[in-house]
Each structure stands twice: as C-alpha cells, then as structure tokens.
Amino acid sequence: MEAEDDIGRYMMDENEIYANGGDGAGGEPQRQRPIISGEQLDVEAYAALYSGRTKIMRLLFIAERCDNVSMQLEALRMAYDEIKKGENTHIFRDVVQKIDGRLGPNYGPDPAWADAVDRRAEQRREKLENELNAYRTNLIKESIRMGYNDFGDFYYAHGALAEAFKNYVRTRDYCTTSKHIVHMCLNAILVSIEMGQFTHVTSYVSKAEQSPDAVDAVTSAKLHCAAGLAHLEGKKYKLAARKFLETGPELGNNYTEVIAAQDVATYGGLCALASFDRTELKSKVIDNSNFRNFLELVPEIRELIQDFYTSHYASCLEYLGNLKANLLLDIHLHDHVETLYDQIRNKALIQYTHPFVSVDLCMMANAFKTSIAGLEKELEALITENQIQARIDSHNKVLYARHADQRNATFQRVLQTGGEFDRDVRAMLLRVSLMKHDYALKASRKQH
C-alpha cells in the first residue's frame, strides 16, 4: 500500500492491521487475545440475572429458539420451577404442554396446584373489588389510587397484562404527588415492555421525566434503560446507544424485572459500534467512566469495542462471531443482530480503506478472514451506496481510492466566492442608485 502525504500518519498502523489478519508481510506474530469460547449459553447463570415475569419469558424464548434439546429442557425446567413460585396458571399450563412429559412426573400438569391458585385468585379479586368500591364511595383519592394499584399488581401477577395496564393507568387521576406519577409511569412502562407496546414506553418515560424532583438516580437509570429498549425496538440504534450510555451505575440489580446490567453493556456497546463514528466511540464509550462499569461485566464486548477502535478487525469480528449464537437467544436483541452485525462490518471495511490510496485485496481479505471474491462483493455494495469512494481493479486485486482533487476543488470554491461577491456588489450598487433617485419614495407617494 502507498499512502498520500497528508495521511501518512496512519501508516504506523499498517503492519499491525496486517498482522491482525494473518501472518502479515513482516512476519509478525498475530496478537493474542482471550477469545470467548463458542460454548452454549449457561442457562442457569443467565436466568439468575433476572427476576419476575421477564425471567420466565426469557427462559421460554430460549426454549423456543435454540436447537439444543438439552438446553431447551433445562430452560423449560427452570421456567416451570419459577412459575410455581407465582400465580400465573395460564402460562403454567402452556409450559406443561411444551414439556410434554419429557422431564418426568415431577414436571407434570399438577391440576391440584393450578385449581388451588385459581380459587385463591378469584377470592382475592372479589376482595379487591369490594375494597375499591368502598374507597370510591368514601371518595378518598389516596385509597382509590392504592386500590387500582393493587388491582394492577393482581392482574400482572396472573398474566392479564392488558387489564394490569388499564388499572395502573387509572391511578393517574388519583395521584396527588410527583412520586405517585413517577410510580404510575414505571408500572405502565413495565407492563408495556412485557406487551411489546414500545410506543407506550416512550410516552410514559417522557411523562416521568417531567417530574425531575421525584426522579432519583435509580429511577433515572431505569428510565434510560426503558427508553433505550424502545429506541432499539424502533431500530433507532444511535438513540438507543445514547440512552444506554447515559444509564448510571446506580442501576445495579434494581431493574432485574426488565433488564440486567450486562444487557446495558451489550445493547449499548453494539448499538454504539453500529452507529457512532470513531470520535464518538472514543469520547462516549471508551472514555465513559460510567459505562466502563457496565463493560467490566461483559469483557467480550469491552474487548471487541477496543479492537474495533484500534483497527484490529479480525479479532473484533471473531468476538462478534462467538457472541452471535447467544445474542440470537436474547428476547430484545434477536431481531437486530443481523442488522447490527452488517453495519459494524461495513463500518470496519470503510475505516480500513479510508487512509490509503490503494489497498491490496488479498491482504484485506486476510485481515477480515474472508475470501477475495466475497470481499469484492462487499466492497462493490459499499461503492454503489457511495460509502466508499473507490474503484476495484479485479485483475490485479487492488482497490484504488478516488480522493478528491484538492487543487480543482479550491479553484471551484474561489470561483463560487467571486461570483457571490460580484452578485452582492451589483445588488448594493442598484440599491444605492434607487435611493439616489428617490425611487422608493416616489413609489410610495403613488400608492397614496
């Protein structure tokens, strides 16, 4: 490769780039990094990060999506055990049907337990209804608010999410303090995330943020995570990255009913890689002391971000390849993995070619662990989309950059500036001439 004079400072990285892709021209050994293993997900350790309904739904999602039968059964077994700690008989029967007797007699229908839970639920519902009617009669706002809140909790525990959402939102008319409003918003956000209604999530995050005096550090972190999930679902990856990056370390284990701290690192890191430029990646991710706390929980994400920034693309892509199978089992991220990976890879290709006048496709293919034919197709697509200004010499396997003619561009700018100056001077002379001949005054007199 030969570099232009004004970008010669990048040449110091050239051998390192080659070495990362293979043996390199200088025979340097490849940089060693502890690449994570491609082993299957540790379902028990993963499930331990969450609580409540999301723990069950994530386990069921894994059971539905993974091809490994033993992992499926492990996820179903853990979901069964978790459900029996609660009161949701509908989802219990669904899980029993999926298990289909494969886990033995201890994981069967258990009609006695289900009937007992349903009977207690009916009694509880009647009691809550009577209490709420009494509160309405007495017109005590705080009691009515608590009554609707209890109803929301009841329906949420039994899996009736639409009814839970309705009751939580009804408390809004009986909120007397900012804290009550924020509490209502958090409940509405929780149920909306479970229902997949992310427009509601955005709406109630905004509403909660309108009461800053009632939003403490933990609540603020929760709202940032909820907003990040909503942007992620809407494929607004840059906005999602910003929200996750703004999440404070106060989050800790305080929002396990929705998201784990490890997810903040994973979602935020991947969205940032796909949407941020090098400057933003450095200032908002790598140098972000708050986000560093989250990255420490997922070393693989931390390492691949560092590799991407330092142009060690083969190592970065290897990390991504090893993470992919497990990311496809994530209930929120699975739909976005392919898109994010494509955007990250395209950015790596663009960043690799940017400093150079010509690039040897054989060495570049080696750096990206791909075939020359496959690399040519990727580069063709980027050139067509005008993301790389270059042309490919397919015979010699060289990519030639089309750098702008600086001299010609300068002449064009000078001519444009001269034209604008000439136009402005003519306009000023015309105005002076009109004023000299009192033209504007005569025109105004004629109107009268």
BELSULUR-V164170 format. One record per run of one state. SS is the DSSP state (h for helix, s for strand, l for the rest). FROM is the first residue (numbers start at 0). LEN is the number of residues. If there is no record, write none. Layout:
{{SS FROM LEN} {SS FROM LEN}}
//
This chain:
{{l 0 4} {h 4 17} {l 21 21} {h 42 5} {l 47 4} {h 51 14} {l 65 3} {h 68 15} {l 83 5} {h 88 11} {l 99 5} {h 104 3} {l 107 3} {h 110 28} {l 138 2} {h 140 17} {l 157 3} {h 160 14} {l 174 3} {h 177 18} {l 195 2} {h 197 12} {l 209 2} {h 211 3} {l 214 2} {h 216 17} {l 233 3} {h 236 10} {l 246 2} {h 248 3} {l 251 9} {h 260 15} {l 275 2} {h 277 9} {l 286 2} {h 288 7} {l 295 3} {h 298 11} {l 309 3} {h 312 15} {l 327 6} {h 333 21} {l 354 3} {s 357 3} {h 360 7} {l 367 4} {h 371 13} {l 384 5} {s 389 4} {l 393 4} {s 397 4} {l 401 4} {h 405 31} {l 436 2} {h 438 9} {l 447 1}}
//
